[in-house]
């Protein structure tokens, strides 16, 4: 057990130390990071802290489909099985380990900060950043490996291991889902109180990002009052939206990296089923965009084969890597949904229309959404949320939370050749199996089946 943990620690240390830090101190085995400069450099490692978040959830969504040939052509066995929600042992431990690498670095930074000068002007920024990264990684893991959050059962359901120290000998245990979310919330509140209003280094979090992250968490928890509050606080600091009329809509990748909507950039691990040459976008989803909705051209492109099918090209990373970060567009939708649910219909419509008109062809008059029926307005907001956040790492958690409400339940279906696979609402498979290697080595509890 200790040998395995040691090897894992060595791997984390080797991978997580930022390039500049390694260049200055090439013999990492002889050096223990201990200064504020060291802590700051550890948080500057974009490749370790902002990339490789788990993609299994997005693989399981209903926004796309695969032909039998395309499904069989996926070389990654676990991702092929995730597409059909197969309930069998998973071997891809990186989906689990990479977010915990972020947690490890954040804990390493917080450990360093215990013995440095707190009066240094950089201290709060670094302290808040470490708490933000830890919370973001915990939340990503909880959305994949734990069931949907409901206050009625959260104290009994399993959350994810909350590693709060860089000590590799600390035994991993699974607290309740309630405790998991309380830790995420606590970390993000610390981040809000500590982070600066502006951040000059691309990729590092700032106060608006922390407000947005907390709004996302409270939406998952169905605490709509607080989701509204924190979404509003986020948008007061940064309300900027892209004007899609100014984009090169027909470009292969219309969205520049770190564009004005990006509050916090985070990228997924490679999702082979969702690749441009593999995934075929759901036809009903594609057809639901008006021809005057510029998202239709910005997000999708016509395939050569098969005819009348489309692939996704709308990553906010200006690449084929899926973007799972936080944007102002998502926060407008959180604010709109939360407002509709708490009865603030005027604010819900205002937030939704602010977003939609920025996506509308300027040569055609935009007709605002003016629905007065609260349930119909909510359904409109949820549909626009799906259209706006396609392949952005939100659909899986949305399916989970919406399945708790009979009005919005969906049974998902996959057809591969002559076989049909289904995923019923609230199925236990909505919490993916933890990789068996992790269960065997750490002795954490596997998800219920």
Secondary structure, 3 states (H helix, E strand, C coil): CHHHHHHHHHHHHHHHCCHHHHHHCCCHHHCCCCCHHHHHHHCCCHHHHCCCECCHHHHCCCCEECCHHHHHCCCCHHHHHHHCCCCCCCCCCHHHHHHHHHHHHHHHHHHHHCCCCCCCCCHHHHHHHHHHHHHHHHHHHHHHHCCCCCCCCCCCCEEEECCCCCCCCCCCCEEEHHHHHHHHHHHHHHHHHHCCCCCCCCCCCCHHHHHHHHHHHHHHCCCHHHHHHHHHHHHHHCCCCCCHHHCCCCCCCCCCCCCCCEEECCEECCCHHHCCCCCEECHHHHHCCCCCECHHHHHEEECCCCCCCEEECCCCCCCCCCECCEEHHHHHHHHHHHHHHCCCHHHHHHHHHHHHHCCECCCCCCCCCCCCCHHHHHHHHHHHHHHHCCCCCCHHHHHHHHCCCHHHCCCEEEEECCEEEEECCCCHHHCCCCCHHHHHHHCCCCCCC
